[in-house]
Amino acid sequence: MYSVLMRWADAVFLEEGVVNIVETKLRPTLGAIGQLEGYKDLFKVTPEFKQFWNWPIKLILVSPIMDLAIGQITSKKNIEYDVWTPEEWR
């Protein structure tokens, strides 16, 4: 039950002076965009990340299919939208 109350992104990594926050979905949704925006806000107040609070943050949504409507919204919100399909799904 406790894990339901916790919030975390699928991945957070540092690369070339940028904090990258990643959310993955089998089917991209508007909710995933909101999740990423929420993670960005939470990152900036999480004490464990204090040394990185002033770093630029890049939001990334990854899914195995392209949804054009979601792609348009992520583009407007400056969220990177990557399509990645595992080799065994092809």
C-alpha positions as CSV (number, residue, x, y, z in Angstrom):
1,M,0.0,0.0,0.0
2,Y,2.8,2.4,0.8
3,S,4.2,2.2,-2.7
4,V,0.9,3.5,-4.1
5,L,1.5,6.7,-2.2
6,M,5.1,7.2,-3.4
7,R,5.9,9.0,-6.6
8,W,8.8,8.4,-8.9
9,A,9.8,8.6,-12.5
10,D,10.8,5.6,-14.5
11,A,14.3,7.0,-14.8
12,V,16.3,10.0,-13.7
13,F,19.8,10.4,-15.1
14,L,22.5,13.1,-15.5
15,E,24.1,13.7,-18.9
16,E,26.2,16.6,-20.0
17,G,25.1,18.9,-17.2
18,V,21.4,18.2,-17.7
19,V,18.9,16.3,-15.4
20,N,16.9,13.9,-17.6
21,I,13.5,12.7,-16.2
22,V,12.0,9.8,-18.2
23,E,8.5,8.3,-18.1
24,T,7.6,5.3,-20.3
25,K,4.2,4.1,-21.4
26,L,3.0,1.3,-23.6
27,R,0.4,3.8,-24.9
28,P,1.2,7.4,-24.4
29,T,-1.4,9.5,-22.6
30,L,-2.1,13.0,-21.4
31,G,-1.6,11.7,-17.9
32,A,2.0,10.8,-18.8
33,I,2.6,14.5,-19.7
34,G,1.2,15.6,-16.4
35,Q,3.3,13.0,-14.6
36,L,6.5,14.4,-16.1
37,E,5.5,17.9,-15.3
38,G,4.8,16.9,-11.7
39,Y,8.1,15.0,-11.4
40,K,9.9,18.2,-12.6
41,D,8.3,20.2,-9.8
42,L,9.0,17.5,-7.2
43,F,12.6,17.2,-8.3
44,K,13.2,20.9,-7.5
45,V,12.1,20.4,-3.9
46,T,13.5,16.9,-3.1
47,P,16.3,17.3,-0.6
48,E,18.3,14.3,-2.0
49,F,18.6,16.2,-5.3
50,K,19.5,19.6,-3.8
51,Q,22.9,19.8,-5.5
52,F,21.1,19.5,-8.9
53,W,18.2,21.9,-8.3
54,N,19.8,24.6,-10.5
55,W,20.6,22.3,-13.4
56,P,18.4,22.4,-16.5
57,I,15.8,19.6,-16.6
58,K,14.8,17.7,-19.7
59,L,11.6,15.8,-19.7
60,I,11.4,12.6,-21.9
61,L,8.3,10.5,-22.7
62,V,9.1,7.1,-24.3
63,S,6.6,4.7,-25.9
64,P,6.7,1.9,-28.5
65,I,4.1,3.6,-30.7
66,M,3.8,7.2,-32.0
67,D,0.6,9.1,-31.1
68,L,0.5,12.2,-33.2
69,A,-1.8,14.1,-30.8
70,I,0.5,13.4,-27.9
71,G,3.5,14.3,-30.1
72,Q,2.0,17.7,-30.8
73,I,1.3,18.4,-27.2
74,T,4.8,17.3,-26.0
75,S,6.3,19.5,-28.7
76,K,4.4,22.5,-27.4
77,K,5.5,21.7,-23.9
78,N,9.2,21.2,-24.8
79,I,9.0,17.5,-23.8
80,E,11.0,15.1,-25.8
81,Y,8.9,12.2,-27.2
82,D,10.9,9.2,-28.3
83,V,9.5,6.0,-29.9
84,W,11.4,2.9,-28.9
85,T,10.3,-0.6,-29.8
86,P,12.1,-3.6,-28.4
87,E,13.7,-5.8,-31.1
88,E,11.6,-8.8,-30.1
89,W,8.4,-6.8,-30.8
90,R,9.3,-6.1,-34.4
